[in-house]
Amino acid sequence: MLHLGLGSFHRAHQAVYVHQLRQSGDLGWGIAAGNLRPDMPGTIAALQAQGGAYTLETVTPQGEKTYTRVTSIQRVIPYQDDLAPLVAVGMESATRIISFTVTEAGYYLNAHNRLDWASFADLRADLEAVKAAHAGHTIYGALVTILRARMQAGSGPVTLMNCDNLRHNGDRSRSGLLQFIEALGDSALLQWVQDHTTSPNAMVDRITPRPTPDVAVRVLAATGQNDPAALMAESFIQWVIEDRFIAGRPAWERVGVEMVDSVDAYEEAKIRLLNATHSCIAWAGTLLGYQYIHEGTHDAVIRRMAYDYVTDDVIPVLDTPEKPCPLNLPQYRDVVLDRFGNPAICDTNQRVAMDGFSKVPGFIAPTIRERLARGDSIDSVAMLPALFLAYLQRWHVGQIPYTYQDQAMQPEVAHAMCDATDPVAAFCADTTLWDELAADPRLVEAVRRAHDRVGRFVSAHTGAPAVPN
């Protein structure tokens, strides 16, 4: 497997499953991994010095810690601007899977699954770079660079495996890739990709905070190993994959991966019950001055917002008489909240709050759309975009206590929203967030009511207005 995006989540999730398979005696698969951009140089250097090995600390909600030396990454690929080392591995016939984690905002797709060329200068620049025979650094440009070399080398079929939190992640990233190739005008590559690759959908789940220096300190104390690449994650782990691999795959089902025909039910439950709730708690917690997710989860009012959102508005659209859900959604909701309340994780609001301009359309708008189509109330789900708007208004005046990162946000557009005479109406009219729901009077009024509730909630807790003057 060649993995693109050697971040914490890959090392706490996919690499762990491959490690477990290798520990069982199945040495047929290993991982080569690297980055598409010059990120994490310290971690990359540490991994190279350690031959790709690192220590993973896992923590249960009860605070029990275990330590695993993960050795499935057989090769750490150094970054080069031309991506030549990645291309060399990607074009080898022995490479049967190319997987990737680039965050949900890294796919540049609108609600209609079309590449949003107008909004993203780096996507347009990548297209021009690839046209000029330079390496691309978006996921699409990089895949084109690798797959074109693979096609020319006659190295055979390969599975493209998306491991990001993106609804229908295989289908959507494949659509984006094919659109990118069409824009290039490379008909030969387009046909080759259609004939020689598959893109299974997958659902991934494990809370993995950004590593802090104290992780390495605990690892040293517990194991005696000085490991600058150490990281930690919760004990819960899940991976559900559609079994559509064109060139073989590891026997992941032996180590707990669920291989299925369709991930739809698992995916919707995870995105709406976990991902959206996570963002809700991060935005609300930031507004109250909390630093960590577990602090917000243990705040009774924030927890009730998250609970009501799931119970009132999500479960009724995911589990219906016409289409019953195979998961026990109330139980899943409670497990999610217990996981978020794990104080040992110390997952930051900063990490979870990021990329709101992708998360609102991806995680929250579908529930609003389905509730409105049924003529149902959206009062509980409207609290989530209202929290994000209040969060943006704080960011607008420089009162978020950390750097907010959002690949899909155009800062000038977000600032204009907050400066508008009616910020709620401007927010609800944004097509990046709402697509065809933009400016829908039912949305505007529900978010307006929720925004007023957020203001009262923040003022009651902090004694200060939710939106500073």
Residue, then its C-alpha position, 0 to 999 in steps of 0.5 A: m500500500l502507498h499512503l498519501g498523507l502521513g498524519s496522525f489519523h493514518r498512523a492511529h487507524q489504517a496502519v494499526y490494522v495492517h500492523q495487527l495483520r502482520q503481527s498475526g503472521d500475514l506479512g504479505w502487505g506493508i505500507a509506504a507513506g509520505n506527504l503531498r506537501p512539506d508538512m510535519p518535517g519533525t515527525i517525518a524525520a523521526l519516523q525515518a530515523q526509526g525505520g517507520a516504527y512509532t509508539l501508539e498510546t491508547v486510552t479508554p474512557q476509564g483512563e486505562k492506557t496501553y502502548t503498542r509499537v506499530t511497525s506496519i509502515q515499512r518505508v517513510i517517503p521523504y518529501q520532494d517538490d516533484l513528488a518523485p519518490l512517491v511516484a516511484v512507489g506508486m508506479e511499481s507493480a507491487t503497489r496494489i492500493i493507493s490510500f489517502t487522508v487529506t481531510e474532508a476539505g481537501y476534495y474541493l467538491n460542492a454539494h452536487n459533487r462537482l469540483d468548485w473551480a471558482s472558489f479554490a485558487d490552489l485547485r486551479a493552480d494545480l491543474e495548470a501545473v499538471k498541464a505543464a508536466h509538473a507534479g500536482h500537490t492537491i490529491y487530484g494532481a498528485l494522483v494524476t501524476i502517479l497514475r499517469a506514470r503507472m499507466q505509462a509503465g504498464s504496472g497494472p490495476v490499482t485500488l484508490m482507497n479514500c480514508d477521510n471523513l467524507r460522505h461516499n468518500g470513494d465515489r466522491s473522490r473518484s468523481g473529483l479525480l475524473q473531473f480533474i482528468e477531463a479538465l486536463g483533456d487527457s482522454a487516454l488517462l481518463q480511460w485507463v483510470q476508468d478501466h484499471t482502478t476502483s474506489p471503494n467507499a469506507m467509513v473510518d472512526r477513531i478520535t486521534p488528537r494532535p500529538t502533544p509533547d507530553v505523549a512522548v513523555r508518557v511513552l518514555a516513562a511507560t516503555g523506556q523508548n524515546d519516541p518523538a513520533a509517538l501519538m495517542a488515540e482513544s481505545f475505540i476503533q472502527w473501519v467499514i469498507e466496501d469490498r471492491f478491490i481491483a488488485g487484491r487486498p489485505a485480509w482485514e476481516r481477520v483483524g476486525v475490519e467490517m467488509v460490506d457491500s454498502v457502507d451507507a448506513y454506517e456512514e450516515a450514522k457516523i457523519r451525523l451522530l458523531n462528526a456533527t456532534h463533535s463540531c457542535i461541542a467544539w464550537a459551543g465549548t470555544l464560545l464558553g472558553y473551554q479548551y478541550i472537547h471533554e470539558g464541553t461534553h461534561d457541560a450539561v447544557i452543551r451535552r443537552m444540545a448535542y443529545d437533542y440534535v441527535t434524538d429530535d432531528v437525526i434519528p427520525v430521518l435515519d431510522t424510518p419504517e420504510k428504511p430501518c437502520p441496521l444500527n441501534l442509533p440511541q445506543y450509538r449516540d450514547v457511546v459517542l457522547d461517552r467517547f467525547g467525554n474521555p478526559a484522557i484524550c484531551d482532544t482540543n476544540q481547535r482541532v475539531a472546530m476546523d473546516g466548518f465551511s466543509k462540515v456544515p454542508g457535509f455533516i449538518a445540511p443533509t439533516i436540515r434538508e431531509r427534515l424540511a422535505r418532510g415538513d418537520s421542525i429543524d429547531s434542534v439541528a439549527m442549533l449547530p449552524a447557529l453555533f458556527l455562526a456565533y463562532l465565526q463572529r468571534w473569529h471575525v473580531g479576533q476573539i477565538p483563542y487559537t488559529y482557526q483553519d478552514q480550507a474551504m473558507q474564503p476569509e473575505v466572504a466570512h468577514a463580509m457575512c459577519d459585517a452584514t446588517d443581518p449576519v444570520a440572513a447573510f450566513c444562510a444565503d451562502t451557497t457554499l454552506w447551503d447550496e439550494l437551501a441558501a436563503d430558504p425562509r424556513l432555514v433563516e428563521a430557524v437559524r435566527r431563533a437558534h442564534d438567539r438561543v446561543g446568545r442567551f446560553v453564552s451570556a448566561h454562562t459567561g456574563a458576556p455577550a455571545v457576539p462581542n461588539 
